[in-house]
Amino acid sequence: MDVNCVVVQGRERCLLVDTGSTAGEGQRLRTAALEIAAGRELVVVNTHAHYDHCFGNSAFQGTPIWASAGCVRDLLETGARQRELAAAGWEPKDPEFARALAAAPLALPTNEVEGRARLELGGLSVELEAVGRGHTDHDLVAFLPQLRVLIAGDLVEESGPPALEDCWPFSWPRVLRRLLDWEPLTIVPGHGRVVGPEFVRRQLGELEELAAWCLASLDTPRGGRGPALWSEAELRSALARAAVERASPG
């Protein structure tokens, strides 16, 4: 998986953001992070509860793992089903990876973020914020204000169109506008290359177009083809999510 797992080094401790898809990936990340930490304490953050970002948590027993309260809830509710579906989906393409996924233990985050939390790494602060509905209903970001670096998880994706299966189409653009208000210079997406604010503004425009299409389609069924960035199946998924969101505004 092309997930961006990020290490941030301070004078007193190191932060690892996201832990990969399997126990083996998590162990390799732990080994690399501890080598960088060079004796400093290690702290972990999960951006959200999708398997490719947190099923490596089991390699970090005894290490604090921060996540939004919604991430913990979602892992409890969907973790086993995610593991089953992901393993089945990978089986035809990569049987070895599929077996590793099927065997991945579900290890929950240990520290819940309600709203905001600050981690002090020693000479470097990390602001964690549970921003709520966007890519999921529990996204969490990490912002380094001294460096103006934003670690965005899958709220931003560079390697392909944003994934829509758990999204909240009307809230996601609002979240991106808020993150841009922090004036980050560097944004680490959940997948793909590091980007700048102009890329995020373009993705914001794409998600605004998606939200407008969802709204029009809910009011006028079969109201026309949606944005070309996504397949018809993806757009149907987004429209179903939009109906849920309009019925339960947050």
C-alpha positions as CSV (number, residue, x, y, z in Angstrom):
1,M,0.0,0.0,0.0
2,D,1.2,3.5,-0.8
3,V,0.2,5.0,2.6
4,N,2.4,7.8,3.9
5,C,3.6,7.0,7.4
6,V,5.4,10.0,8.8
7,V,8.1,10.3,11.5
8,V,8.6,13.6,13.2
9,Q,11.7,13.9,15.4
10,G,12.0,16.2,18.4
11,R,14.8,16.5,21.0
12,E,12.9,14.4,23.5
13,R,10.5,12.1,21.6
14,C,9.5,11.1,18.1
15,L,6.1,10.9,16.6
16,L,5.0,8.3,14.0
17,V,1.8,9.0,12.1
18,D,-0.1,5.9,11.0
19,T,1.1,2.3,11.3
20,G,0.4,0.5,8.0
21,S,-1.8,-2.5,7.1
22,T,-0.4,-5.5,8.9
23,A,1.5,-6.6,11.9
24,G,4.6,-7.0,9.7
25,E,4.3,-3.5,8.2
26,G,3.8,-2.1,11.7
27,Q,6.9,-3.9,13.0
28,R,9.0,-2.6,10.1
29,L,7.8,0.9,10.8
30,R,8.5,0.5,14.5
31,T,12.1,-0.6,13.8
32,A,12.7,2.3,11.5
33,A,11.1,4.8,13.8
34,L,13.1,3.6,16.8
35,E,16.3,3.8,14.8
36,I,15.4,7.5,14.0
37,A,14.4,8.1,17.7
38,A,17.8,6.9,18.9
39,G,16.6,6.3,22.4
40,R,13.9,8.9,22.5
41,E,10.4,8.0,23.5
42,L,8.1,7.0,20.6
43,V,4.5,8.3,20.3
44,V,2.0,7.1,17.6
45,V,-1.0,8.8,16.0
46,N,-3.7,7.1,13.8
47,T,-5.4,9.5,11.4
48,H,-8.5,7.3,10.9
49,A,-9.7,3.8,11.2
50,H,-9.2,2.4,7.7
51,Y,-7.2,-0.8,7.7
52,D,-4.2,0.6,5.7
53,H,-3.5,3.3,8.2
54,C,-3.9,1.4,11.5
55,F,-3.8,-2.4,11.3
56,G,-0.1,-2.2,12.2
57,N,-1.0,-0.9,15.6
58,S,-0.3,-4.3,17.2
59,A,3.4,-3.8,16.7
60,F,3.3,-0.8,19.1
61,Q,2.2,-2.5,22.4
62,G,3.3,-0.3,25.3
63,T,3.5,2.8,23.0
64,P,0.9,5.6,23.4
65,I,-1.3,5.6,20.3
66,W,-3.4,8.8,19.8
67,A,-6.6,8.9,17.7
68,S,-10.0,10.6,17.7
69,A,-12.6,9.0,19.9
70,G,-14.5,8.2,16.7
71,C,-11.6,6.2,15.3
72,V,-11.6,4.0,18.4
73,R,-15.4,3.5,18.0
74,D,-15.1,2.8,14.3
75,L,-12.4,0.2,14.8
76,L,-14.5,-1.6,17.3
77,E,-17.5,-1.6,15.0
78,T,-15.9,-2.2,11.6
79,G,-12.4,-3.6,12.2
80,A,-13.2,-7.3,11.9
81,R,-15.3,-6.7,8.8
82,Q,-12.7,-4.5,7.2
83,R,-10.1,-7.2,7.7
84,E,-12.3,-9.8,6.1
85,L,-13.1,-7.6,3.1
86,A,-9.6,-6.3,2.6
87,A,-8.1,-9.8,2.7
88,A,-10.6,-11.1,0.2
89,G,-10.0,-8.1,-2.1
90,W,-6.2,-8.6,-2.1
91,E,-6.3,-12.3,-2.5
92,P,-6.3,-12.4,-6.3
93,K,-3.7,-9.7,-6.6
94,D,-1.3,-10.5,-3.7
95,P,-2.1,-13.7,-1.8
96,E,0.8,-13.2,0.7
97,F,-0.3,-9.7,1.6
98,A,-3.9,-11.0,1.9
99,R,-2.8,-13.6,4.4
100,A,-1.0,-11.0,6.4
101,L,-4.1,-8.8,6.4
102,A,-6.3,-11.7,7.5
103,A,-4.0,-12.4,10.4
104,A,-3.6,-8.8,11.5
105,P,-4.6,-8.3,15.2
106,L,-6.9,-5.4,15.9
107,A,-5.1,-3.2,18.4
108,L,-7.0,-0.1,19.5
109,P,-5.5,3.4,20.1
110,T,-4.8,4.1,23.8
111,N,-5.3,7.8,23.9
112,E,-8.4,9.5,22.6
113,V,-8.5,13.1,21.2
114,E,-11.7,15.0,21.8
115,G,-11.3,18.3,19.9
116,R,-7.7,19.2,20.2
117,A,-4.5,17.9,21.9
118,R,-0.9,19.0,21.9
119,L,2.1,16.8,21.8
120,E,5.5,18.3,22.8
121,L,8.4,16.5,21.2
122,G,11.1,18.7,22.6
123,G,11.6,21.9,20.6
124,L,8.7,21.0,18.4
125,S,5.0,21.1,19.0
126,V,2.4,18.9,17.2
127,E,-1.2,20.0,17.3
128,L,-3.7,17.2,16.9
129,E,-7.2,18.0,16.0
130,A,-10.2,15.7,15.5
131,V,-11.8,17.6,12.6
132,G,-14.9,15.4,12.3
133,R,-16.7,14.5,9.2
134,G,-14.7,14.5,5.9
135,H,-13.1,11.4,4.4
136,T,-14.6,9.5,7.4
137,D,-16.7,10.7,10.4
138,H,-13.6,10.8,12.6
139,D,-10.6,12.2,10.7
140,L,-7.7,13.5,12.8
141,V,-4.9,15.7,11.5
142,A,-1.4,16.6,12.9
143,F,-0.1,20.2,12.4
144,L,3.4,21.4,13.1
145,P,2.9,25.1,13.5
146,Q,6.6,26.0,13.7
147,L,7.2,24.3,10.4
148,R,3.8,24.9,8.9
149,V,3.6,21.3,8.0
150,L,0.2,19.5,7.9
151,I,-0.1,15.7,8.0
152,A,-3.6,15.3,6.6
153,G,-4.3,11.6,6.4
154,D,-6.8,10.8,3.6
155,L,-8.5,14.2,3.8
156,V,-6.0,14.9,1.0
157,E,-5.0,12.3,-1.5
158,E,-2.4,12.8,-4.3
159,S,-2.1,9.4,-5.9
160,G,-5.6,9.2,-7.1
161,P,-9.1,10.7,-6.6
162,P,-10.3,11.0,-3.0
163,A,-11.9,7.8,-1.8
164,L,-15.6,8.2,-1.2
165,E,-16.9,5.0,0.4
166,D,-17.1,6.4,3.9
167,C,-17.1,10.1,3.1
168,W,-19.4,13.0,4.1
169,P,-19.7,14.9,0.9
170,F,-21.2,18.1,2.3
171,S,-18.7,18.4,5.2
172,W,-15.5,17.5,3.5
173,P,-15.1,20.8,1.6
174,R,-15.6,22.7,4.9
175,V,-12.9,20.8,6.6
176,L,-10.4,21.5,3.8
177,R,-11.2,25.2,3.8
178,R,-10.5,25.2,7.6
179,L,-7.2,23.4,7.1
180,L,-6.2,25.9,4.5
181,D,-7.0,28.7,6.9
182,W,-4.0,27.4,9.0
183,E,-1.8,28.4,6.0
184,P,0.3,25.3,5.8
185,L,3.2,25.4,3.5
186,T,3.6,21.6,3.2
187,I,0.9,19.0,3.2
188,V,1.5,15.3,3.6
189,P,-1.5,13.5,2.1
190,G,-2.6,10.0,3.1
191,H,-1.4,8.6,-0.3
192,G,1.0,10.0,-2.9
193,R,3.5,12.7,-3.0
194,V,3.9,15.7,-0.6
195,V,1.9,18.7,-1.9
196,G,1.4,22.4,-1.3
197,P,-1.7,24.5,-0.7
198,E,-2.4,24.9,-4.4
199,F,-3.0,21.2,-4.8
200,V,-5.3,21.2,-1.8
201,R,-7.3,24.1,-3.2
202,R,-7.7,22.2,-6.5
203,Q,-8.9,19.1,-4.6
204,L,-11.3,21.4,-2.6
205,G,-12.8,22.5,-5.8
206,E,-13.3,18.9,-7.0
207,L,-15.0,18.1,-3.7
208,E,-17.2,21.2,-3.9
209,E,-18.3,20.1,-7.4
210,L,-19.1,16.6,-5.9
211,A,-21.1,18.1,-3.1
212,A,-23.1,20.3,-5.5
213,W,-23.8,17.3,-7.7
214,C,-25.0,15.3,-4.7
215,L,-27.3,18.0,-3.5
216,A,-28.8,18.5,-7.0
217,S,-29.2,14.7,-7.4
218,L,-30.9,14.3,-4.1
219,D,-33.4,17.0,-5.0
220,T,-33.8,15.8,-8.6
221,P,-33.1,12.1,-9.0
222,R,-31.3,11.1,-12.2
223,G,-30.3,14.7,-12.5
224,G,-27.3,14.1,-14.7
225,R,-23.8,12.7,-14.9
226,G,-21.6,13.5,-11.9
227,P,-18.0,14.8,-11.9
228,A,-15.8,12.8,-14.3
229,L,-13.1,12.3,-11.7
230,W,-15.0,9.4,-10.2
231,S,-16.7,6.3,-11.6
232,E,-20.4,5.8,-11.6
233,A,-20.1,3.2,-8.7
234,E,-18.1,5.7,-6.7
235,L,-20.6,8.5,-7.4
236,R,-23.5,6.2,-6.3
237,S,-21.6,5.5,-3.1
238,A,-21.1,9.3,-2.5
239,L,-24.8,10.0,-3.2
240,A,-25.8,7.4,-0.7
241,R,-23.5,9.0,1.9
242,A,-24.9,12.4,1.0
243,A,-28.4,11.2,1.7
244,V,-27.3,9.9,5.1
245,E,-25.5,13.2,5.9
246,R,-28.5,15.3,4.9
247,A,-30.7,13.1,7.2
248,S,-28.3,13.5,10.1
249,P,-26.5,16.9,9.8
250,G,-23.6,17.3,12.1
